[in-house]
Amino acid sequence: MAFCAFRFQLATACDSQCSSCRSPGRWSARRALELVLDWAELHQGELLKDWDSCQQHEQPADIAPLQ
């Protein structure tokens, strides 16, 4: 649930700040944000494990990149 709230806040902030960032033939900042958030949602478990590792000053594991 917290991730969904974070996602909504970030998307709202991006929409209000980046509405003029769009240019023809390129991804909008909003679309790029949506892709990153979708990736983060798919890898939420891995991200949380990596966060715990970092909190313990350990090396985080690799996570598959956005494709």
Secondary structure, DSSP 8 states (H G I E B T S, - for coil): -HHHHHHHHHHHHHHHHSTT---TTS--HHHHHHHHHHHHHHTHHHHHHHHHHHHTT----------
